[in-house]
Amino acid sequence: MQAAAGARAAHPGADELVGYFGYGSLVNRATLTTGHVAAHRARLKGWRRTWRPRPQMPALADSGAAVSLPDGATPALLTAHRAESAAIDGLLVIDFAVNLPGIDAREFRYHRREITLADLEFDSMDAAHGLDADITLHVYEARIEHPPAGGPTPILRSYLDAVMQGFLREFGAAGLHRFVSETDAFHMPIHEDRAAPLYPRSVSLSAAEIELFDAALGARVPA
């Protein structure tokens, strides 16, 4: 927090706030690292979540995103795209604008798109009324201008654990099942790395969480 305060003091207008809507690992508050101001449960209208092969791009040195799997496999990417009549649960994180480059580095395989307050439905009306009407809001969408990585593209279990724990904590068991049902391409195989996590922001699970996650994943729709 002291480092964040120092960075803000060094930049004029550094107290400017922005928001970014997380629909994957950013839903899990344990993975947030910037000293954000607030986070609000919300539903983003007009977007649909999906798994897809990640774009073939070199990992940034400070992104923690270089993950090597056996047999030339590359972890699948969780993304969202515009889709009329769709909607997805997530967390609107309110943060200082000076922290946005750090989030961009974390999400370097994604474009940062602008959204508006009108695109969001909030779990609490107090959250909606407490936000500045002029605040700039974003959501991250996977880059499609790069070719997809070749070879198998399994879902990384340690990443999936972090995502599902976030949805369970924010939206309960019903929200956890909604995450599975409202995410396309969930038929991809899962790479089991829970015992030795490859995801740099991995989380610890309770036995009850593991049981709930297994039950929710049992409802996945086959390809």
The 8 nearest C-alpha neighbors of each residue, nearest first, counted from 0:
[[1, 3, 2, 34, 4, 33, 5, 35],
 [2, 0, 4, 3, 5, 6, 34, 7],
 [1, 3, 5, 0, 4, 6, 7, 34],
 [4, 2, 0, 6, 5, 1, 7, 34],
 [5, 3, 1, 7, 2, 6, 0, 8],
 [6, 4, 2, 8, 3, 7, 1, 9],
 [5, 7, 3, 9, 4, 8, 2, 10],
 [8, 6, 13, 4, 9, 5, 10, 3],
 [7, 9, 5, 6, 10, 4, 13, 11],
 [8, 10, 6, 7, 5, 11, 13, 4],
 [11, 9, 13, 7, 8, 12, 6, 97],
 [12, 10, 13, 9, 8, 7, 14, 15],
 [13, 11, 14, 15, 10, 7, 8, 96],
 [12, 14, 7, 10, 11, 15, 97, 96],
 [13, 15, 12, 95, 16, 7, 96, 97],
 [16, 14, 13, 96, 95, 12, 17, 97],
 [15, 17, 95, 96, 94, 14, 93, 134],
 [18, 16, 135, 96, 94, 93, 134, 136],
 [17, 19, 93, 136, 92, 94, 137, 135],
 [18, 20, 137, 92, 138, 136, 91, 21],
 [21, 19, 91, 138, 90, 137, 92, 22],
 [20, 22, 25, 90, 89, 26, 23, 91],
 [21, 23, 89, 26, 25, 20, 88, 90],
 [24, 22, 162, 25, 26, 21, 77, 89],
 [23, 25, 162, 26, 27, 161, 30, 22],
 [24, 26, 21, 27, 23, 22, 30, 31],
 [27, 25, 165, 90, 24, 21, 23, 89],
 [165, 28, 26, 25, 29, 24, 30, 162],
 [27, 29, 31, 30, 26, 25, 165, 38],
 [28, 30, 27, 31, 202, 32, 165, 200],
 [31, 29, 28, 27, 200, 32, 25, 24],
 [32, 30, 28, 29, 33, 25, 27, 34],
 [31, 33, 34, 30, 35, 29, 28, 102],
 [34, 32, 35, 31, 98, 3, 94, 0],
 [35, 33, 0, 32, 36, 3, 31, 94],
 [34, 36, 94, 33, 37, 93, 95, 92],
 [37, 35, 94, 93, 34, 38, 95, 92],
 [38, 36, 93, 35, 92, 39, 94, 91],
 [37, 39, 92, 91, 93, 90, 40, 36],
 [40, 38, 91, 90, 41, 126, 92, 37],
 [41, 39, 90, 122, 89, 121, 91, 38],
 [42, 40, 121, 120, 122, 89, 90, 88],
 [41, 43, 88, 120, 87, 119, 89, 121],
 [44, 42, 119, 87, 86, 118, 88, 46],
 [45, 43, 86, 118, 46, 119, 85, 42],
 [44, 46, 83, 85, 82, 86, 81, 84],
 [47, 45, 81, 82, 86, 80, 85, 44],
 [46, 48, 79, 80, 82, 85, 86, 81],
 [47, 49, 79, 182, 78, 183, 80, 181],
 [50, 48, 183, 182, 78, 77, 79, 184],
 [49, 51, 77, 184, 76, 78, 183, 75],
 [52, 50, 76, 75, 53, 49, 77, 184],
 [53, 51, 75, 147, 76, 152, 148, 54],
 [52, 54, 76, 147, 75, 148, 51, 55],
 [55, 53, 147, 145, 146, 148, 56, 52],
 [54, 56, 148, 147, 146, 145, 53, 57],
 [55, 57, 54, 58, 145, 108, 148, 53],
 [58, 56, 59, 55, 65, 60, 64, 54],
 [59, 57, 65, 64, 60, 56, 62, 63],
 [60, 58, 62, 61, 57, 64, 104, 63],
 [59, 61, 62, 58, 63, 64, 65, 57],
 [62, 60, 59, 63, 104, 105, 64, 58],
 [61, 63, 105, 64, 59, 60, 104, 58],
 [64, 62, 61, 65, 199, 60, 59, 105],
 [63, 65, 62, 58, 66, 59, 199, 105],
 [64, 66, 58, 63, 67, 62, 59, 57],
 [67, 65, 64, 197, 68, 74, 73, 198],
 [66, 68, 65, 69, 73, 72, 71, 197],
 [67, 69, 72, 73, 71, 66, 70, 74],
 [68, 70, 71, 72, 67, 73, 190, 151],
 [71, 69, 72, 68, 150, 151, 73, 67],
 [70, 72, 69, 150, 68, 73, 151, 67],
 [71, 73, 151, 68, 150, 70, 152, 69],
 [72, 74, 152, 68, 151, 75, 71, 153],
 [75, 73, 152, 153, 154, 155, 76, 72],
 [74, 76, 52, 152, 154, 153, 51, 53],
 [75, 77, 53, 51, 50, 52, 78, 74],
 [78, 76, 50, 49, 51, 75, 23, 79],
 [77, 79, 49, 141, 48, 140, 50, 76],
 [80, 78, 48, 47, 140, 49, 46, 81],
 [79, 81, 46, 47, 82, 140, 48, 78],
 [80, 82, 46, 45, 47, 83, 79, 85],
 [83, 81, 46, 45, 85, 47, 80, 84],
 [82, 84, 45, 85, 81, 46, 44, 86],
 [83, 85, 45, 82, 86, 44, 46, 47],
 [86, 84, 45, 83, 46, 82, 47, 44],
 [87, 85, 44, 46, 43, 45, 47, 42],
 [88, 86, 43, 42, 47, 89, 46, 44],
 [89, 87, 42, 41, 43, 22, 86, 90],
 [88, 90, 22, 21, 41, 26, 42, 40],
 [89, 91, 40, 21, 26, 39, 20, 41],
 [92, 90, 20, 39, 38, 19, 21, 18],
 [91, 93, 38, 19, 18, 37, 90, 20],
 [94, 92, 18, 37, 36, 17, 38, 35],
 [95, 93, 35, 36, 17, 16, 18, 92],
 [94, 96, 16, 97, 98, 15, 17, 14],
 [95, 97, 98, 16, 99, 17, 15, 94],
 [98, 96, 95, 99, 13, 7, 100, 6],
 [99, 97, 96, 101, 95, 100, 33, 102],
 [98, 100, 102, 101, 96, 97, 103, 95],
 [101, 99, 103, 102, 98, 104, 97, 96],
 [100, 102, 104, 99, 103, 98, 105, 33],
 [101, 103, 105, 99, 104, 100, 106, 98],
 [102, 104, 100, 106, 101, 105, 107, 99],
 [105, 103, 107, 101, 102, 106, 62, 100],
 [104, 106, 102, 62, 103, 107, 101, 63],
 [107, 105, 103, 104, 108, 109, 102, 139],
 [108, 106, 104, 109, 103, 105, 110, 59],
 [107, 109, 106, 142, 141, 54, 110, 56],
 [110, 108, 141, 140, 142, 107, 106, 139],
 [109, 111, 140, 139, 142, 141, 112, 108],
 [110, 112, 139, 138, 137, 109, 140, 113],
 [113, 111, 138, 137, 139, 110, 114, 140],
 [112, 114, 137, 136, 138, 111, 115, 135],
 [113, 115, 137, 136, 118, 112, 138, 116],
 [116, 114, 117, 118, 136, 113, 119, 135],
 [115, 117, 118, 119, 114, 132, 136, 127],
 [116, 118, 115, 119, 120, 114, 44, 43],
 [119, 117, 116, 44, 115, 43, 114, 120],
 [120, 118, 43, 116, 117, 42, 44, 41],
 [119, 121, 42, 41, 43, 122, 118, 44],
 [122, 120, 41, 123, 40, 127, 124, 119],
 [121, 123, 40, 41, 124, 120, 39, 42],
 [124, 122, 121, 125, 126, 127, 40, 39],
 [123, 125, 127, 126, 128, 121, 122, 129],
 [126, 124, 128, 123, 127, 129, 121, 130],
 [127, 125, 129, 124, 123, 128, 39, 130],
 [126, 128, 124, 125, 129, 130, 121, 123],
 [127, 129, 125, 126, 130, 124, 131, 132],
 [128, 130, 126, 127, 125, 131, 124, 132],
 [131, 129, 128, 127, 132, 126, 134, 133],
 [130, 132, 133, 134, 129, 128, 127, 135],
 [131, 133, 134, 130, 116, 128, 135, 115],
 [134, 132, 131, 135, 130, 116, 115, 136],
 [135, 133, 131, 132, 17, 136, 16, 18],
 [136, 134, 17, 18, 133, 137, 113, 115],
 [137, 135, 18, 114, 19, 113, 17, 115],
 [138, 136, 113, 19, 112, 114, 18, 111],
 [137, 139, 20, 112, 19, 111, 113, 140],
 [138, 140, 111, 110, 109, 112, 141, 137],
 [141, 139, 109, 110, 79, 78, 80, 111],
 [142, 140, 109, 78, 108, 110, 143, 139],
 [141, 143, 109, 144, 110, 108, 140, 54],
 [142, 144, 145, 141, 54, 146, 147, 109],
 [143, 145, 142, 146, 54, 147, 141, 55],
 [146, 144, 54, 143, 55, 147, 142, 56],
 [147, 145, 55, 54, 148, 144, 143, 56],
 [148, 146, 54, 55, 52, 53, 149, 145],
 [147, 149, 55, 54, 53, 52, 146, 150],
 [150, 148, 147, 151, 73, 72, 152, 71],
 [149, 151, 72, 71, 152, 148, 73, 70],
 [152, 150, 72, 153, 73, 149, 71, 74],
 [153, 151, 75, 73, 74, 72, 52, 150],
 [154, 152, 188, 189, 74, 75, 190, 187],
 [153, 155, 189, 75, 74, 190, 156, 188],
 [154, 156, 190, 158, 157, 74, 189, 159],
 [155, 157, 159, 191, 158, 190, 192, 160],
 [158, 156, 160, 193, 196, 159, 155, 198],
 [159, 157, 161, 155, 160, 156, 198, 162],
 [158, 160, 156, 162, 161, 157, 163, 155],
 [161, 159, 157, 163, 158, 162, 164, 156],
 [162, 160, 158, 164, 159, 163, 202, 24],
 [163, 161, 24, 159, 165, 23, 160, 164],
 [162, 164, 166, 160, 165, 161, 159, 167],
 [165, 163, 167, 161, 166, 162, 160, 168],
 [27, 164, 166, 26, 162, 168, 163, 167],
 [167, 165, 163, 169, 175, 164, 168, 170],
 [166, 168, 171, 164, 175, 170, 165, 169],
 [169, 167, 165, 166, 171, 170, 164, 27],
 [168, 170, 166, 167, 171, 165, 40, 26],
 [171, 169, 174, 167, 166, 168, 175, 173],
 [172, 170, 167, 174, 173, 168, 169, 175],
 [171, 173, 175, 174, 167, 176, 170, 211],
 [174, 172, 176, 175, 171, 177, 170, 167],
 [175, 173, 170, 177, 171, 176, 172, 178],
 [174, 176, 172, 178, 167, 166, 177, 173],
 [175, 177, 179, 173, 178, 174, 215, 180],
 [178, 176, 174, 180, 179, 175, 181, 173],
 [179, 177, 175, 176, 181, 180, 174, 182],
 [178, 180, 176, 177, 182, 181, 219, 175],
 [179, 181, 177, 182, 178, 176, 219, 183],
 [182, 180, 178, 179, 177, 183, 48, 87],
 [183, 181, 48, 49, 179, 180, 178, 185],
 [182, 184, 49, 185, 50, 48, 181, 180],
 [185, 183, 186, 50, 49, 187, 182, 51],
 [184, 186, 187, 183, 219, 182, 50, 220],
 [185, 187, 221, 184, 222, 188, 220, 219],
 [186, 188, 185, 153, 184, 154, 189, 152],
 [189, 187, 153, 154, 186, 190, 152, 185],
 [188, 190, 154, 153, 155, 156, 191, 187],
 [191, 189, 155, 153, 156, 154, 192, 188],
 [190, 192, 156, 193, 189, 155, 157, 194],
 [191, 193, 196, 195, 194, 156, 157, 190],
 [194, 192, 196, 157, 195, 191, 156, 160],
 [193, 195, 192, 196, 191, 157, 197, 156],
 [194, 196, 192, 193, 197, 157, 191, 198],
 [197, 195, 192, 193, 157, 198, 194, 201],
 [196, 198, 199, 195, 66, 192, 157, 201],
 [197, 199, 201, 158, 196, 200, 157, 155],
 [200, 198, 201, 63, 197, 64, 196, 158],
 [201, 199, 198, 30, 202, 161, 158, 29],
 [200, 202, 198, 199, 157, 161, 196, 158],
 [203, 201, 161, 204, 200, 160, 157, 29],
 [202, 204, 205, 201, 161, 160, 193, 164],
 [205, 203, 208, 202, 209, 206, 160, 164],
 [204, 206, 208, 207, 209, 203, 210, 164],
 [205, 207, 209, 208, 210, 204, 211, 212],
 [208, 206, 210, 205, 209, 211, 204, 212],
 [209, 207, 211, 205, 210, 206, 204, 212],
 [210, 208, 212, 206, 207, 211, 213, 205],
 [209, 211, 207, 213, 208, 212, 214, 206],
 [212, 210, 208, 214, 209, 213, 215, 207],
 [213, 211, 215, 209, 214, 210, 208, 216],
 [212, 214, 216, 210, 211, 215, 209, 217],
 [215, 213, 211, 217, 212, 216, 210, 218],
 [216, 214, 212, 217, 213, 176, 218, 211],
 [217, 215, 213, 218, 219, 214, 212, 179],
 [216, 218, 214, 215, 219, 213, 212, 220],
 [217, 219, 216, 215, 220, 214, 179, 180],
 [220, 218, 216, 217, 185, 221, 179, 186],
 [219, 221, 186, 218, 222, 185, 180, 184],
 [222, 220, 186, 219, 185, 184, 187, 218],
 [221, 186, 220, 184, 185, 187, 219, 183]]
